[in-house]
Amino acid sequence: MAEQQRKVILECISTPNKGRGMTSPNDISPASLIHAEDPLAVIIMKSCRDTHCHYCFSEAPADVVFCPSCTIPIYCSNRCQEEAVGQISWNQNACLESNNSVVDIAKLSVTSTRCKTQIAEHRHECGGAHWAAVLPADIVLAGRIMAQYIEKQLLAGKRTTISGPNLDLVHHYNQDSPASKFESHIYATVLLLCLQSYYKSGVSWAEDSLSQLVLLICQIKVNSIAIVHMKSMDGGKVLTVNKGFSGSSGAVMCSVEQVRVAQAIYMSGSFFNHSCQPNVHAYFRSRTLVLRSSEYIKAGTPIELSYGPQAGEMDLPERQKSLRENYYFSCGCSNCSVLSLSDLVMNSFRCPQSNCLGAVSELIYYRCKENSVHVSIGESHVCTLSLPDISKFDEDMVKVGNLFFKSDAILNIDPGFCMSCRSQLDLSSAVAISDRATSKINRLKELPALDNVPEVVIAEALQSLEQTEKLRHPYSKALAQAQDTIAEAFAKVGDQEQARKHCKASIKILEKLYHPSHIIIAHELIKLVSIELSMGDGASASAAFARADAIFSLYYGPDVKRILPYVDALRRTVSERSVGSC
Ligand SMILES: C[S@@+](CC[C@H](N)C(=O)[O-])C[C@H]1O[C@@H](n2cnc3c(N)ncnc32)[C@H](O)[C@@H]1O
């Protein structure tokens, strides 16, 4: 059923440091549908070519349908095949005729009745050379945008010389390295030759068509969005067969994996800027981009999604590096402008003084007079942050970096020194011991069948966890991951009491790194629900599920059932078990 709601009005505005951006003149309530859009063009990721439908990107069934001409793309149904290729008439002499311009498509062996209104996206890639199977996905995507532009011109009866689609999208050609510029020029040349060979004399090319193609490739680098589908691991099996909660044979924990299935250009979607603490959540219904508010958004506030890196998941230098490398900008979002708890603790060690919650970091923090903090790694400056209004934060924030918040002095916190009491830690040996402990814990993941994990391996992992707890900051990501891995191992060998303890410990840390209603917490809570069900504790499972469900509804609205079907199946199991436990 279509979602009933008030339409959110969006405005594209000019921002001081991020170019254009989106906002709304109205207040937006949480979980509102902000925007839904089909892509201008889209292409399947190379890694999914053999496993997913090339049109809707769902997992391909055993009896796939091939492209009838080149047999390279696979589709899950005749309908998807027809959408991508056009209607098949098997006419070897078929021509696409538009007024006086005639394009020979005999090689393709297909004609499309749909193409009068809509362009079949794969047609121009067929017919012998198979260049689309060889070129990188973003270049094939550029080819699809160009083909669409050309065919629209032809169908409109315009006998214009083809230049470029002239999309009004930002690019960073000038910031590209010489090697990357060279690569774009080479690919543009190859793509132009491929398109020329397909359209033959049906199209005449402008002098600037090559540079327009280079520009388009650069626009795709900055504006394309990865389409991610959620894949439920283990959970689906548990919930359909409805076993695995027995306790003795071990619980199968529900977890999800995000699979990057495709890369797409969304014209309006391209005007949303990035934030490391976004206020909208982006997800996909097949190839449609959907944006939903994950919090209350006051009128006039920038509406921003995450391009990938998020606070809590990566620390500030990691986020900045990833955004610079992948999107060519230094992030100016509100989270990257202010010193935050998760950035201070995420990769930190604990203070050697047992009664101190201060963080010991590998980064240099230099606090200046004007209440700003410069962050560096060795010699290289990463960024400058403002000090937050500590009245808005919990006490832990102050305990972690007491010197910053309680001191007016200019000060320098070097790597290895506590940010609260300045005690010194032998950082290099702490790093070495902690890394060794982490790799021992991670061995649990590599074991093929965890039901038969020798007790000694679990004992060794627990010892390593103890070491990690002694060295890593209590809110560090390494500790959260260690607790999570150990929880999964205990769940699989059937010690649900231990599994619950470690799963809860992991959630507690994640609540500090992200925030209590972040989607990552909901996914962890679902694991806890599986464990509690297998313990026969229906009441606790039901409480944990209710919390997870509230977060999922915030992020996915009524689409939860479609995007995360296992959550719905789990809902039924939880309600049966909680009734049974009353
Ligand atoms: C997909 S576009 C977003 C719309 C863009 N601002 C425009 O004017 O068309 C991505 C580009 O916007 C800018 N941008 C987006 N988020 C930003 C952020 N958090 N900090 C700085 N620049 C940002 C960068 O130039 C980035 O390459």
Ligand as a Chemical Component Dictionary entry (heavy atoms), coordinates in Angstrom:
data_LIG
# 
_chem_comp.id                   LIG 
_chem_comp.type                 NON-POLYMER 
_chem_comp.pdbx_formal_charge   0 
_chem_comp.three_letter_code    LIG 
# 
loop_
_chem_comp_atom.comp_id 
_chem_comp_atom.atom_id 
_chem_comp_atom.alt_atom_id 
_chem_comp_atom.type_symbol 
_chem_comp_atom.charge 
_chem_comp_atom.model_Cartn_x 
_chem_comp_atom.model_Cartn_y 
_chem_comp_atom.model_Cartn_z 
_chem_comp_atom.pdbx_ordinal 
LIG C1  C1  C 0  26.853 14.753 -4.652 1  
LIG S1  S1  S 1  27.496 16.346 -4.599 2  
LIG C2  C2  C 0  26.414 17.178 -3.525 3  
LIG C3  C3  C 0  25.878 18.455 -4.134 4  
LIG C4  C4  C 0  26.914 19.510 -4.343 5  
LIG N1  N1  N 0  27.140 20.262 -3.119 6  
LIG C5  C5  C 0  26.528 20.453 -5.477 7  
LIG O1  O1  O 0  26.712 21.666 -5.326 8  
LIG O2  O2  O -1 26.099 19.972 -6.519 9  
LIG C6  C6  C 0  28.945 16.045 -3.660 10 
LIG C7  C7  C 0  29.850 17.251 -3.528 11 
LIG O3  O3  O 0  29.287 18.212 -2.630 12 
LIG C8  C8  C 0  30.283 18.730 -1.752 13 
LIG N2  N2  N 0  30.013 18.223 -0.384 14 
LIG C9  C9  C 0  29.052 17.345 -0.032 15 
LIG N3  N3  N 0  29.068 17.114 1.294  16 
LIG C10 C10 C 0  30.065 17.856 1.799  17 
LIG C11 C11 C 0  30.594 18.025 3.116  18 
LIG N4  N4  N 0  30.115 17.387 4.166  19 
LIG N5  N5  N 0  31.640 18.875 3.267  20 
LIG C12 C12 C 0  32.161 19.551 2.205  21 
LIG N6  N6  N 0  31.714 19.408 0.943  22 
LIG C13 C13 C 0  30.683 18.580 0.725  23 
LIG C14 C14 C 0  31.600 18.173 -2.259 24 
LIG O4  O4  O 0  32.113 19.079 -3.186 25 
LIG C15 C15 C 0  31.191 16.876 -2.919 26 
LIG O5  O5  O 0  32.105 16.454 -3.890 27 
# 
loop_
_chem_comp_bond.comp_id 
_chem_comp_bond.atom_id_1 
_chem_comp_bond.atom_id_2 
_chem_comp_bond.value_order 
_chem_comp_bond.pdbx_ordinal 
LIG C1  S1  SING 1  
LIG S1  C2  SING 2  
LIG S1  C6  SING 3  
LIG C2  C3  SING 4  
LIG C3  C4  SING 5  
LIG C4  N1  SING 6  
LIG C4  C5  SING 7  
LIG C5  O1  DOUB 8  
LIG C5  O2  SING 9  
LIG C6  C7  SING 10 
LIG C7  O3  SING 11 
LIG C7  C15 SING 12 
LIG O3  C8  SING 13 
LIG C8  N2  SING 14 
LIG C8  C14 SING 15 
LIG N2  C9  SING 16 
LIG N2  C13 SING 17 
LIG C9  N3  DOUB 18 
LIG N3  C10 SING 19 
LIG C10 C11 SING 20 
LIG C10 C13 DOUB 21 
LIG C11 N4  SING 22 
LIG C11 N5  DOUB 23 
LIG N5  C12 SING 24 
LIG C12 N6  DOUB 25 
LIG N6  C13 SING 26 
LIG C14 O4  SING 27 
LIG C14 C15 SING 28 
LIG C15 O5  SING 29 
# 
